[in-house]
Amino acid sequence: MASLPVLPDVEFIALAAKRLSRPAQALLPLLHESDLRGSWIGE
């Protein structure tokens, strides 16, 4: 079995908005609670 290459680091940035789409409303809490997240500005 061939091994897969190492993936590079990825950065997500969440910007504030007055209204979020339904997909954004679902995604933001998942990102915030993820074990993969780093520090959030303002924490």
N, C-alpha and C positions, 0 to 999 in steps of 0.2 A: 504494500500500500504506500503510495507516494504521500509525503508530508506536505502540508499546506504552508505557504510563506507566513511569516509573522506580520500581523496587521499593524499599521501605524496608529499612534494615539489619535483620538478624535475629540474635538471640543464642541459642546453644544452651548448656545447662548440663548437665553429666554428673555425676550423684551416685553415690557409691560404694554398692555393695550386696554382700552376701555371695554372692548368686547372681544371675546375669543370665539373662534369657530368651535363647533362641537369636537372635531378631532383635536384641536389645540387644548380644549378643556379636559379631554381625556389624557392627553400626552403629558401635560405639564406636571400633574401630581405623580405620574409614574417616574418621570425624570427626577423630580425632587426627592422621591423616596428611594431611588435606586442605590444599590450598594456601590455602583460605579461612579457616583457623583463625587466631585471635589467640593471645595468651598464655594458658597454662594456669596456674592457681594451683598453686604448689608446684614449678614448673619453675625 
